[in-house]
Amino acid sequence: MSSEESTSLYLSLTMSPSTPRIPLTVPHSTQSSLHELCSVATRIPLPKLKLIFAGKLIPIGGVGSAKGSLEEYKLVDTCVIHCMGKPEAAAAAAPAVAAGTAGSVVTPVTGTTTASTPSNMPKTIESTVATLKSNCASPADYLTAITTVSKICSNIISNPLDDKYRQLKSGNAAFQKRLGGIAGSDDVLTMLGFGKEGAEGKWVLQASEGAWPNLVKCKGVIDAEMVRAQQSAAPVNPFMQGM
């Protein structure tokens, strides 16, 4: 509900993307901090709670009251804050938000996925990963590439306040060998939320309200595909064949 006395936000649990977003009304008169209010609403212990908005970490205790945080980070009605941490109890009883805000279903990449995407079809993380796979010279090369993508995602999610993990030097020799030199890798990075900047073409994760949930969703697809790649690249034990 919108009013001059309160702001209505939504909280998204990053550990459980399928859980409906939790509505949170923040009274402007409250002396509690935004982290304290979110901790109560999500049941995530305060010391373990991290808040992300527009791809940026909201530091705990930074501006005091919840109203101060609203003003500092330009949080207005219907903004979504992504909450990192493990709830002490499942937030299954949280009211669902309006239809249309639910996340899309992630379809795993399988061995039968076509490598190319029709020009009239929008690209997805699944289709771009399939193209990357088709352009790798061997299962081992693909495992290296998909593991590199997974590591990029993990570094950002584990270190949301560290800008160095949001930037990739496209001209780096190791990066080129493991991922950047493979056709289709640019599309994968773009699906993760990266964009090229500067004369050197450095990859930088673009800040937006949807950046964090998109990265978390993509990581789920990448990690599932990495497991399949590990199985494909594993050497076959000749003594187990025919058994």
JOPE-V436236 format. One line per field, one symbol per residue. ss: DSSP state (a for helix, b for strand, c for the rest). A space follows every 10 residues. Layout:
ss=???
//
This chain:
ss=cccccbbbbb bbbccccccc cbbbbbbccc cccaaaaaaa aacbcaaacb bbbccbbbcc cccccaaaaa aacccccccb bbbbccbccc cccccccccc cccccccccc cccccccccc ccccaaaaaa aaaaccccaa aaaaaaaaaa aaaaaaaacc ccaaaabbcc ccaaaaaaaa ccccaaaaaa aacbbbbccc cbbbbccccc aaaaaaaaaa aaaaaaaaaa aaaccccccc ccc
//
